């Protein structure tokens, strides 16, 4: 017997969890969206292809350690060498978690619930940060595990590995705050992608121009500052200051904590842009 | 208990005053909020949700002050916006489950509630398809479902029948009436069409240019008027003349006559006159106000 009974409306008297739970759920939801999980197969292609590319040098590095007993790539230079891939990842996936809610005006559905706009933006930035961190941390961890298994001569570079992980987190926070701030300025996803990539290209293309000009005029000390225009070298400069690693730039960076101060200021600027943007979006 | 109460509520934007000294209360059940476009309906809802700070005055929803207990209020109410608000690339189920979690429901409970609520609003198998391919009627149902998923005490429905065809409109209105009665959830529904609200509301609030025009039970809007509509096959003019002679107030209304009732003798007079003039009497009907008429009179009187 198959009969459907209309049991009528049932009230919900189960638990109602707080805003911390909702914010966490939104973070996980957004992190899944970054990698296209729970979406169509087409939206998984880009993030997974980029994740695989990020892993390739780690695989090569492990192979080099196993076969010829030499390190192919230092922990401290991984993010700088792979910067284009990370920039494309940020540009293509950042707008994916920001733009639809603005474009299709989904935001009011969140704001009419207990979660606040600060928690909403916080969840989005956290998700993007976690995604970028994973993109760097997973290959680094693979290399480290490879190093432990292969048992190279000399002690394992645990300090370098942990330092690189810490810097990966700093880089992830800087990139996601900045990338999402730029992406949030337009409700159109394609325009967001183009804006983020344009800012990155501008930043990285201007480095050799500034550096070359300053070097040719014999202004070596000033030339070192040129590297800090690009966020990846900027974070590398912080790494050099904090962990005394080998600089990944020609001629090194300006000494002292200036780069760290710039990172903090940039993150603060990006967060303020996000706050202003979403305060406006929330009042509409 | 009032589900909502405002006291001298004022909201000024740089160029317009959206709400002007609005003092109004509404009890449980279905309350209609009526006004022309730009009368301040949506602004009032946003203040009630604690999303927009009022310029002056105060407002309480479910006995909580909107200025200080906004988050608590938003946990207890549901909101269906007027505009499109659905991302096209997710299914109705995914969206409603996710939004239930945003209201604090644990994942398994969110799934159960979403399935329940989508069934109640009448979405069957299509709820697993991407929202982008839905008709306007289906989208409105998803918007309603997300407002109900956390089992609120009160829901704000902003123009829920917008863009629906007559059948969709009927179904939506029936559903809203069920929410207010069977589901036991109080409803504040806005519309610029009074006729719709007449069918489903217990109470109607009429605002215009941010000011309260009227707030009263639906029965008071549509109470029986002291007039009777008379329809005869032909000879309406001599009938009107004879009745006027007899001292009755008669207003011609197209082919119909509206006769003011002074007592049972009015009905006798109409019957007798029709017989005397040998007219064919088709209809004799007690007149009822429609809220449109009230609204028109009051707007004209302002």
Boltz contact constraints between the chains, C-beta under 6 A:
constraints:
  - contact:
      token1: [A, 9]
      token2: [B, 182]
      max_distance: 6.0
  - contact:
      token1: [A, 9]
      token2: [B, 183]
      max_distance: 6.0
  - contact:
      token1: [A, 11]
      token2: [B, 151]
      max_distance: 6.0
  - contact:
      token1: [A, 12]
      token2: [B, 113]
      max_distance: 6.0
  - contact:
      token1: [A, 12]
      token2: [B, 151]
      max_distance: 6.0
  - contact:
      token1: [A, 14]
      token2: [B, 109]
      max_distance: 6.0
  - contact:
      token1: [A, 16]
      token2: [B, 104]
      max_distance: 6.0
  - contact:
      token1: [A, 17]
      token2: [B, 104]
      max_distance: 6.0
  - contact:
      token1: [A, 22]
      token2: [B, 102]
      max_distance: 6.0
  - contact:
      token1: [A, 22]
      token2: [B, 104]
      max_distance: 6.0
  - contact:
      token1: [A, 25]
      token2: [B, 101]
      max_distance: 6.0
  - contact:
      token1: [A, 29]
      token2: [B, 98]
      max_distance: 6.0
  - contact:
      token1: [A, 100]
      token2: [B, 87]
      max_distance: 6.0
  - contact:
      token1: [A, 104]
      token2: [B, 87]
      max_distance: 6.0
  - contact:
      token1: [A, 105]
      token2: [B, 83]
      max_distance: 6.0
  - contact:
      token1: [A, 105]
      token2: [B, 85]
      max_distance: 6.0
  - contact:
      token1: [A, 106]
      token2: [B, 85]
      max_distance: 6.0
  - contact:
      token1: [A, 106]
      token2: [B, 87]
      max_distance: 6.0
  - contact:
      token1: [A, 108]
      token2: [B, 81]
      max_distance: 6.0
  - contact:
      token1: [A, 108]
      token2: [B, 85]
      max_distance: 6.0
  - contact:
      token1: [A, 109]
      token2: [B, 85]
      max_distance: 6.0
  - contact:
      token1: [A, 109]
      token2: [B, 99]
      max_distance: 6.0
  - contact:
      token1: [A, 111]
      token2: [B, 51]
      max_distance: 6.0
  - contact:
      token1: [A, 112]
      token2: [B, 49]
      max_distance: 6.0
  - contact:
      token1: [A, 112]
      token2: [B, 74]
      max_distance: 6.0
  - contact:
      token1: [A, 112]
      token2: [B, 79]
      max_distance: 6.0
  - contact:
      token1: [A, 113]
      token2: [B, 74]
      max_distance: 6.0
  - contact:
      token1: [A, 113]
      token2: [B, 102]
      max_distance: 6.0
  - contact:
      token1: [A, 113]
      token2: [B, 103]
      max_distance: 6.0
  - contact:
      token1: [A, 114]
      token2: [B, 71]
      max_distance: 6.0
  - contact:
      token1: [A, 114]
      token2: [B, 74]
      max_distance: 6.0
  - contact:
      token1: [A, 114]
      token2: [B, 75]
      max_distance: 6.0
  - contact:
      token1: [A, 115]
      token2: [B, 102]
      max_distance: 6.0
